[in-house]
């Protein structure tokens, strides 16, 4: 699995699985393993995703807590392809 989610904090259970699945789908194309942490962002009324990898790789992605899974997948993919 190219992206392993280690923790999900502050995201309601009903949305947690949907968000985690969309994030992992956005990273399926990666050639090496990466790590992710998902947390609610109460100040922006959304969710923040931190992705880390080899050689100091670190990216953050933010999106609304009720964002469509397809949009989350696209945001993750675009961020990783930067």
C-alpha positions as CSV (number, residue, x, y, z in Angstrom):
1,X,0.0,0.0,0.0
2,X,1.6,3.3,-1.1
3,X,0.0,5.4,1.7
4,X,-0.6,4.2,5.2
5,X,-2.9,6.3,7.4
6,X,-1.5,6.2,11.0
7,X,-4.1,8.3,12.8
8,X,-7.4,10.0,12.3
9,X,-8.3,12.5,15.0
10,X,-11.4,14.6,15.6
11,X,-13.2,13.4,12.5
12,X,-16.7,12.0,13.2
13,X,-17.0,8.2,12.7
14,X,-19.6,8.5,9.9
15,X,-17.1,10.5,7.8
16,X,-13.9,8.9,8.9
17,X,-13.9,5.8,6.6
18,X,-15.1,7.8,3.6
19,X,-12.3,10.4,4.0
20,X,-9.6,7.7,4.7
21,X,-10.6,5.7,1.7
22,X,-10.6,8.8,-0.6
23,X,-7.1,9.8,0.7
24,X,-5.6,6.3,0.1
25,X,-7.2,6.2,-3.4
26,X,-5.4,9.5,-4.2
27,X,-2.0,7.9,-3.5
28,X,-2.4,4.6,-5.3
29,X,-0.1,5.8,-8.1
30,X,2.9,6.3,-5.8
31,X,6.0,4.1,-6.4
32,X,7.2,4.1,-2.7
33,X,5.5,4.1,0.7
34,X,4.2,7.2,2.3
35,X,2.6,7.9,5.7
36,X,-0.5,10.0,6.5
37,X,-2.2,11.6,9.4
38,X,-5.7,13.0,9.2
39,X,-7.0,15.5,11.8
40,X,-10.0,17.8,12.1
41,X,-9.2,21.5,11.6
42,X,-11.7,23.4,13.8
43,X,-10.4,26.8,12.9
44,X,-11.0,26.3,9.2
45,X,-14.0,24.0,9.7
46,X,-12.4,21.2,7.7
47,X,-9.9,18.5,7.7
48,X,-6.1,18.6,7.4
49,X,-4.0,15.8,5.9
50,X,-0.3,15.5,6.5
51,X,1.7,13.2,4.2
52,X,5.3,12.4,4.8
53,X,7.8,10.2,3.0
54,X,11.4,9.5,2.3
55,X,14.1,12.3,2.0
56,X,12.1,14.8,4.1
57,X,9.0,14.7,1.9
58,X,6.2,16.5,3.6
59,X,2.9,17.9,2.2
60,X,-0.3,19.2,3.7
61,X,-3.8,19.0,2.1
62,X,-6.9,20.8,3.4
63,X,-10.5,20.2,2.5
64,X,-14.0,20.6,3.9
65,X,-15.2,17.8,6.2
66,X,-18.2,17.2,3.9
67,X,-16.2,17.2,0.7
68,X,-17.0,14.6,-1.9
69,X,-14.6,11.6,-2.0
70,X,-13.7,12.2,-5.6
71,X,-12.6,15.8,-4.9
72,X,-10.5,14.6,-1.9
73,X,-8.9,12.0,-4.1
74,X,-8.1,14.7,-6.7
75,X,-6.7,17.1,-4.1
76,X,-4.4,14.4,-2.7
77,X,-3.2,13.3,-6.2
78,X,-2.5,16.9,-7.2
79,X,-0.6,17.6,-4.0
80,X,1.6,14.5,-4.4
81,X,2.3,15.3,-8.0
82,X,3.6,18.8,-7.3
